[in-house]
Amino acid sequence: MDFELNDEQRLFRDTLRDFVDREIRPVAQEWEATDRYPTEIVETMKDLGLFGLTVPEEYGGLGVDMVSFALVFEEISKGWMGIAGILGSHSLACWTIARHGTEEQKRRFLPDLAAGRRRTGIGLTEPGAGTDLQGITTTARRDGDHYVIDGRKTWITNARHAGMLPVLVKTDPAASPAHRGMSVLLVEDGFEVLRDLPKLGYKGTESCEIVFDGVRVPAANLLGGTEGRGLQQVLSGLETGRINIAARSLGIAQAAYDEALKYAAQREAFGHPIHDFQAIQLKLAEMAIKVQASRLLVYWAASQADAGNRIDMQAGMAKTFASEAAIECALTSMQVHGGYGYSKEFVVERLYRDAPLMSIGEGTNDIMRTVIAKALTSGKETIG
Ligand SMILES: Cc1cc2nc3c(=O)[nH]c(=O)nc-3n(C[C@H](O)[C@H](O)[C@H](O)COP(=O)(O)OP(=O)(O)OC[C@H]3O[C@@H](n4cnc5c(N)ncnc54)[C@H](O)[C@@H]3O)c2cc1C
């Protein structure tokens, strides 16, 4: 049993920490408050190769192991979770294309995506269907050597910056079961961004409603070249996506703890630093336990993926526990800060607004619990 990072992973983590300390932390409060797009940070992420995290080396990417992938999202989210959003669905889309794309699609799209010359996201959710993806109504009708897409997607991260977007559609709306008629099309242009959705947190990264009104896409852009595999293609990528969200949660929880520890040493009441009071000590200990337990689950799940195992249950456990820990730690840290915790001038207020998304994105925690239960009751997985 080895709980340590290897030398390469440690070096990678140190590079990320340095980047976050130099370029993200100093601007996070101000840029988040004004919802400014972090263009300069994106440029450095390109230089660091971070847009190619899940792109195999032969297509110009870093092709990192899953533990290193988690490190990226943890470290960035310690500084500002919104920035991790820019990489999250981009990485998921790259992973899905690398895994399911035809050779021609991989050669055409992956090198530009890896370099960040082209950016992407993932278009699944619709106004009427999120968890229930088989309930989507966006259709793609075949017309000669093209498909024609009509429909609407919502909450699409990175939509304004996407030079290409994998979109889940129904190529056969009458199919039963519905997933047999679902496909992914790699849409390069033609969709319209209707609006940016106003949000509690997760600023910096845009989340948009987009519309497809007779958008023509070459048939050569059907992911994998065969209709009817779309749902399975996108669901296979969610394991990776859930590690990303679990690691972001860990970053938020760690930041909440760090802020509380620092504040409790500085703030005095009744002639003592407040960390002398047992009530504060209990809160710090509780946070530290949750952060550390989250870390173990996140890196355990990531290591299981690196060992070549399916990780539906493991990623689900890590995502559920870590996201709930992030929410609890953000609130506890706010309480440790007293009135200042409620002020926009303190980091913890942002953590408190960013944390809840972690229990929704890449499958809600209710769904995570059903995934975990299914794995256990079917006998596919055991614990203990
Ligand atoms: C900031 C943000 C960014 C996002 N980015 C993207 C993106 O880039 N691309 C994208 O495609 N989507 C994106 N999403 C959408 C996100 O994936 C969905 O919001 C999420 O999957 C939940 O779907 P829903 O909102 O439709 O909720 P619903 O599916 O309507 O769920 C509502 C409630 O019902 C519960 N529920 C539903 N079905 C069941 C069931 N069978 N059993 C038990 N409980 C159930 C859910 O747990 C939840 O509590 C984003 C969302 C947000 C908020």
Ligand as a Chemical Component Dictionary entry (heavy atoms), coordinates in Angstrom:
data_LIG
# 
_chem_comp.id                   LIG 
_chem_comp.type                 NON-POLYMER 
_chem_comp.pdbx_formal_charge   0 
_chem_comp.three_letter_code    LIG 
# 
loop_
_chem_comp_atom.comp_id 
_chem_comp_atom.atom_id 
_chem_comp_atom.alt_atom_id 
_chem_comp_atom.type_symbol 
_chem_comp_atom.charge 
_chem_comp_atom.model_Cartn_x 
_chem_comp_atom.model_Cartn_y 
_chem_comp_atom.model_Cartn_z 
_chem_comp_atom.pdbx_ordinal 
LIG C1  C1  C 0 -22.841 25.427 -13.815 1  
LIG C2  C2  C 0 -23.263 24.226 -14.592 2  
LIG C3  C3  C 0 -22.481 23.787 -15.660 3  
LIG C4  C4  C 0 -22.902 22.695 -16.435 4  
LIG N1  N1  N 0 -22.153 22.333 -17.552 5  
LIG C5  C5  C 0 -22.686 21.426 -18.406 6  
LIG C6  C6  C 0 -22.039 21.154 -19.673 7  
LIG O1  O1  O 0 -20.997 21.706 -19.980 8  
LIG N2  N2  N 0 -22.629 20.283 -20.515 9  
LIG C7  C7  C 0 -23.797 19.651 -20.212 10 
LIG O2  O2  O 0 -24.281 18.884 -21.034 11 
LIG N3  N3  N 0 -24.428 19.868 -19.026 12 
LIG C8  C8  C 0 -23.903 20.741 -18.121 13 
LIG N4  N4  N 0 -24.533 20.989 -16.927 14 
LIG C9  C9  C 0 -25.792 20.310 -16.633 15 
LIG C10 C10 C 0 -25.675 19.267 -15.529 16 
LIG O3  O3  O 0 -24.956 18.154 -16.001 17 
LIG C11 C11 C 0 -27.111 18.931 -15.119 18 
LIG O4  O4  O 0 -27.613 20.070 -14.442 19 
LIG C12 C12 C 0 -27.170 17.710 -14.231 20 
LIG O5  O5  O 0 -26.841 16.545 -14.962 21 
LIG C13 C13 C 0 -28.580 17.525 -13.625 22 
LIG O6  O6  O 0 -29.551 17.587 -14.612 23 
LIG P1  P1  P 0 -30.806 18.582 -14.442 24 
LIG O7  O7  O 0 -30.272 19.919 -14.072 25 
LIG O8  O8  O 0 -31.636 18.493 -15.658 26 
LIG O9  O9  O 0 -31.581 18.031 -13.199 27 
LIG P2  P2  P 0 -32.750 16.927 -13.208 28 
LIG O10 O10 O 0 -32.313 15.754 -13.994 29 
LIG O11 O11 O 0 -34.026 17.574 -13.584 30 
LIG O12 O12 O 0 -32.782 16.534 -11.678 31 
LIG C14 C14 C 0 -33.514 17.280 -10.704 32 
LIG C15 C15 C 0 -33.457 16.514 -9.386  33 
LIG O13 O13 O 0 -34.078 15.230 -9.541  34 
LIG C16 C16 C 0 -33.178 14.201 -9.157  35 
LIG N5  N5  N 0 -33.375 13.024 -10.008 36 
LIG C17 C17 C 0 -33.559 12.998 -11.363 37 
LIG N6  N6  N 0 -33.684 11.750 -11.791 38 
LIG C18 C18 C 0 -33.565 10.946 -10.706 39 
LIG C19 C19 C 0 -33.594 9.535  -10.497 40 
LIG N7  N7  N 0 -33.753 8.666  -11.500 41 
LIG N8  N8  N 0 -33.410 9.062  -9.244  42 
LIG C20 C20 C 0 -33.232 9.910  -8.207  43 
LIG N9  N9  N 0 -33.205 11.258 -8.343  44 
LIG C21 C21 C 0 -33.357 11.770 -9.588  45 
LIG C22 C22 C 0 -31.784 14.790 -9.326  46 
LIG O14 O14 O 0 -30.843 14.141 -8.480  47 
LIG C23 C23 C 0 -32.040 16.230 -8.903  48 
LIG O15 O15 O 0 -31.988 16.320 -7.506  49 
LIG C24 C24 C 0 -24.094 22.025 -16.108 50 
LIG C25 C25 C 0 -24.852 22.440 -14.990 51 
LIG C26 C26 C 0 -24.456 23.520 -14.246 52 
LIG C27 C27 C 0 -25.323 23.973 -13.098 53 
# 
loop_
_chem_comp_bond.comp_id 
_chem_comp_bond.atom_id_1 
_chem_comp_bond.atom_id_2 
_chem_comp_bond.value_order 
_chem_comp_bond.pdbx_ordinal 
LIG C1  C2  SING 1  
LIG C2  C3  SING 2  
LIG C2  C26 DOUB 3  
LIG C3  C4  DOUB 4  
LIG C4  N1  SING 5  
LIG C4  C24 SING 6  
LIG N1  C5  DOUB 7  
LIG C5  C6  SING 8  
LIG C5  C8  SING 9  
LIG C6  O1  DOUB 10 
LIG C6  N2  SING 11 
LIG N2  C7  SING 12 
LIG C7  O2  DOUB 13 
LIG C7  N3  SING 14 
LIG N3  C8  DOUB 15 
LIG C8  N4  SING 16 
LIG N4  C9  SING 17 
LIG N4  C24 SING 18 
LIG C9  C10 SING 19 
LIG C10 O3  SING 20 
LIG C10 C11 SING 21 
LIG C11 O4  SING 22 
LIG C11 C12 SING 23 
LIG C12 O5  SING 24 
LIG C12 C13 SING 25 
LIG C13 O6  SING 26 
LIG O6  P1  SING 27 
LIG P1  O7  DOUB 28 
LIG P1  O8  SING 29 
LIG P1  O9  SING 30 
LIG O9  P2  SING 31 
LIG P2  O10 DOUB 32 
LIG P2  O11 SING 33 
LIG P2  O12 SING 34 
LIG O12 C14 SING 35 
LIG C14 C15 SING 36 
LIG C15 O13 SING 37 
LIG C15 C23 SING 38 
LIG O13 C16 SING 39 
LIG C16 N5  SING 40 
LIG C16 C22 SING 41 
LIG N5  C17 SING 42 
LIG N5  C21 SING 43 
LIG C17 N6  DOUB 44 
LIG N6  C18 SING 45 
LIG C18 C19 SING 46 
LIG C18 C21 DOUB 47 
LIG C19 N7  SING 48 
LIG C19 N8  DOUB 49 
LIG N8  C20 SING 50 
LIG C20 N9  DOUB 51 
LIG N9  C21 SING 52 
LIG C22 O14 SING 53 
LIG C22 C23 SING 54 
LIG C23 O15 SING 55 
LIG C24 C25 DOUB 56 
LIG C25 C26 SING 57 
LIG C26 C27 SING 58 
# 
